[in-house]
Amino acid sequence: MSTDRDVTRSVRSWLREDRHEDADRVLDSVLDQLDTTPQRRAGWLARRIPLMNNNIVRFGIAAAAVVLAVVLGITLLGPNVGGELEPTATPTPSAAVSPKALPVAENVALSPGAYSLGAGFPVGITFEVPAGWVSCSSGPVEQGACQSASNQVPGVGVAFTIIDNVVADPCGTNGALLDPPVGPSVDDLVTAISNLEGFEATAAMDVNVDGFDGRRFTMTAPGDAGACELKTWATEDRTNGVGAGEVHEMRILDVGGVRVVISGVYFPSSVSEEQLSALQQVIASIQIEP
């Protein structure tokens, strides 16, 4: 009948791939049985139940064959229909790019990217450097990066320093330091720098840099120092000098017992908004590991 042929055609269409051959043979076998099996006469029990129409019986058996074929097809195919099973590749995590070591030297061109302070600094610090910057380190405990100056116009920079003491007189010719020296706390150093004669300092405020607490304030050198060569503070290697009107946005932190000074440095008479924005981005990128 047309119903048998329609069912057969539908099943074989679904099982048209070579991998369905086993299920197709099952369907053929079932349909052959439908055509060749003789119909028995109804007995005593059967006469008390209305006989089912032969077409319905044939259709029911054909439907059962469809179900069996589907089950076999799914078993044969597995989860990867239309192809061989392929092993699932385990994703390989991308290797993190390690920061480059900041050269402990002056005027070494830096490619844009992440840098860590070079050898000799007692705290691990990393930060991001934009294009057009150079290293401006004076030694292991006084490292930094600056925007390359052009046409003799100073740029901006960030300095990382371990300060041991402060000068007694910024204009003194002998560079004498405070005696007794500055105490070991953050507030001791804030007070000593804020009291430098001729310098201006804002009130210190609490600050936190990458989880480490400290104090923040701005120190500005005198705009006209005359013939004086201004001095400020000393590390274990040298005494620092500044130019007239030079600004230091200072953050003094206690990093696991080590007093670390981070300074954003610029000259307000020549700095642009773009330069200040770049400097703030560098400072915002700082990460610290004690």
C-alpha positions, -999 to +999 in steps of 0.1 A: +000+000+000+010+036-004+013+040+034+039+012+035+058+028+007+057+062+023+070+049+056+097+029+039+107+059+018+109+081+048+130+057+068+154+050+039+157+087+033+168+093+069+191+063+066+207+073+033+243+074+046+265+043+044+268+041+081+231+034+083+233+001+063+227-021+093+195-003+103+183-004+066+187-042+066+166-044+097+138-024+080+139-046+049+137-077+070+106-064+089+088-054+057+095-088+041+079-104+071+048-082+065+044-094+030+051-131+035+036-140+069+001-157+064-028-143+083-043-168+108-080-173+112-093-158+144-100-183+172-126-183+200-109-156+219-102-135+189-139-136+178-148-118+211-124-089+202-129-069+169-102-078+144-078-049+136-077-037+100-048-053+082-036-020+070-034-007+106-014-037+116+010-033+088+013+004+095+020-003+132+047-028+124+063-004+100+063+023+126+080+000+150+106-006+124+111+031+121+117+034+159+142+005+158+160+020+128+163+053+146+177+037+177+202+017+157+211+048+137+218+068+168+239+039+182+259+036+150+264+073+145+272+083+181+273+119+191+294+130+160+270+127+131+285+127+097+322+122+107+346+102+128+349+110+165+377+135+171+395+139+204+386+172+220+416+194+222+424+207+256+427+246+254+462+258+260+462+290+281+480+319+266+513+325+282+513+359+301+538+384+287+565+390+313+574+426+320+608+437+307+635+448+332+639+486+334+675+496+324+693+510+354+707+538+332+698+571+317+683+578+282+678+543+271+648+542+247+619+521+260+594+503+238+558+506+249+547+479+274+552+466+310+584+471+329+597+460+363+623+479+382+658+467+376+682+449+399+689+465+433+655+479+442+643+463+474+606+461+463+591+445+432+573+472+412+559+470+377+543+497+355+532+504+320+552+527+297+537+545+267+555+552+234+582+578+234+596+572+269+632+565+281+648+552+312+660+578+336+676+559+365+704+572+386+712+540+404+697+508+419+676+526+445+667+556+423+650+543+392+625+558+368+611+564+333+606+597+316+590+611+285+618+619+260+624+656+260+622+675+227+636+709+217+651+713+251+617+713+267+615+690+298+589+662+296+573+643+325+585+613+344+579+589+373+606+581+399+609+552+424+633+561+452+645+548+486+653+580+505+676+578+535+678+615+546+670+651+536+694+680+532+697+705+560+699+735+536+686+732+500+710+760+490+739+748+510+772+744+492+784+715+512+753+693+508+750+686+545+722+663+556+699+665+586+715+654+619+700+634+634+688+619+602+652+615+593+633+589+613+621+556+597+584+562+593+564+576+564+553+606+584+589+613+594+599+617+557+567+637+548+576+662+576+612+665+566+605+671+529+576+695+536+600+716+558+626+721+531+634+759+532+620+778+502+599+748+489+561+747+489+543+716+501+506+708+502+489+691+532+496+654+532+466+631+527+462+593+531+467+573+499+467+537+489+487+523+460+479+487+450+469+478+485+497+496+503+490+526+525+509+558+527+508+596+524+504+618+494+514+655+489+529+678+463+562+695+466+572+725+444+607+739+442+613+777+443+606+793+409+637+815+412+666+801+431+691+826+417+726+811+416+716+783+440+718+747+429+688+733+448+693+701+467+665+680+483+672+645+496+698+618+496+698+580+488+726+556+497+743+567+464+739+604+459+721+637+468+693+647+445+691+681+428+660+698+413+654+726+388+636+759+395+598+753+397+601+716+395+571+697+409+570+663+426+537+647+432+549+624+460+534+592+473+554+578+503+544+542+511+552+516+537+557+484+517+563+456+541+586+478+563+604+494+533+597+531+528+592+536+491+588+570+474+569+573+441+571+607+425+554+621+394+577+648+381+571+677+357+576+714+351+542+732+352+555+761+330+560+737+300+538+706+306+507+699+285+474+683+295+483+654+273+516+649+291+500+650+325+474+625+314+501+601+302+519+605+335+488+598+355+482+566+334+517+554+342+512+560+379+477+543+378+493+512+363+518+506+392+517+472+408+537+464+439+550+431+453+569+433+486 
